[in-house]
Amino acid sequence: MRTTIDRAGRVVIPAALRERAGLAAGTELEITPDDTGLRLERVAPRPRLVRVGRRLVARPTAPPAKRSLVDVAALIEEERSRWP
């Protein structure tokens, strides 16, 4: 997909990509340069590690209302269908 930068310097991320990445209005993004251009990453609070028995388990620190809903199974199936 291609997009353009407007006069104000804004870039429009197509709706299909926003939905797939779980991005909504007001989502914080980290922009970093890499070898091929710019990389956009959603800023999310890091999980905290909690000991459950003998294991460490990652528990989210963000409240449920702020967590994005991502259908992992659909993403895996979409990725699999890209390759013949």
C-alpha positions as CSV (number, residue, x, y, z in Angstrom):
1,M,0.0,0.0,0.0
2,R,1.1,3.5,-0.7
3,T,0.3,6.7,1.0
4,T,1.5,10.3,0.9
5,I,2.6,13.0,3.4
6,D,0.3,16.0,3.5
7,R,1.5,19.6,3.8
8,A,1.3,19.5,7.6
9,G,3.7,16.4,7.6
10,R,1.0,13.9,8.5
11,V,0.9,10.4,7.1
12,V,-2.3,8.5,6.8
13,I,-2.1,4.8,7.7
14,P,-4.8,2.9,5.7
15,A,-7.7,1.6,7.8
16,A,-7.0,-2.1,7.0
17,L,-3.5,-1.7,8.4
18,R,-4.6,0.3,11.4
19,E,-7.2,-2.4,12.3
20,R,-4.7,-5.2,11.8
21,A,-2.2,-3.5,14.1
22,G,-4.8,-2.6,16.7
23,L,-4.2,1.1,16.2
24,A,-6.9,3.6,17.2
25,A,-7.1,7.4,17.5
26,G,-4.8,8.6,20.3
27,T,-2.5,5.5,20.2
28,E,1.1,6.4,21.0
29,L,3.7,5.4,18.4
30,E,7.4,5.2,18.7
31,I,9.2,6.2,15.4
32,T,12.7,5.0,14.9
33,P,15.0,5.0,11.8
34,D,16.3,1.6,10.6
35,D,18.2,0.4,7.6
36,T,15.3,0.6,5.2
37,G,13.5,3.7,6.4
38,L,11.3,4.4,9.4
39,R,9.8,2.0,11.9
40,L,6.5,2.7,13.7
41,E,5.8,0.7,16.9
42,R,2.9,1.0,19.2
43,V,4.0,2.2,22.7
44,A,2.5,-0.2,25.2
45,P,3.1,-0.4,28.9
46,R,5.4,-3.3,29.7
47,P,3.9,-6.3,31.5
48,R,5.2,-7.1,35.0
49,L,6.6,-10.5,35.9
50,V,4.7,-12.3,38.7
51,R,5.8,-15.6,40.3
52,V,3.1,-18.3,40.1
53,G,4.4,-21.4,41.8
54,R,7.9,-22.0,40.3
55,R,7.2,-20.0,37.1
56,L,7.4,-16.3,36.1
57,V,4.2,-15.2,34.3
58,A,3.8,-11.9,32.4
59,R,0.8,-10.0,33.6
60,P,-0.4,-6.8,31.8
61,T,-0.1,-3.5,33.6
62,A,-2.5,-1.6,31.3
63,P,-6.2,-1.6,32.4
64,P,-8.5,-3.8,30.2
65,A,-10.2,-0.8,28.6
66,K,-6.8,0.4,27.2
67,R,-5.7,-3.0,25.8
68,S,-6.2,-3.5,22.1
69,L,-8.0,-6.6,20.9
70,V,-5.9,-8.6,18.5
71,D,-7.1,-11.9,17.0
72,V,-3.9,-13.8,17.0
73,A,-5.4,-16.8,15.2
74,A,-6.7,-14.6,12.4
75,L,-3.3,-13.0,12.0
76,I,-1.6,-16.4,11.8
77,E,-4.1,-17.6,9.2
78,E,-3.7,-14.4,7.2
79,E,0.1,-14.8,7.2
80,R,-0.2,-18.5,6.2
81,S,-2.5,-17.7,3.3
82,R,0.1,-15.2,1.9
83,W,2.4,-18.0,0.8
84,P,1.5,-20.6,-1.8
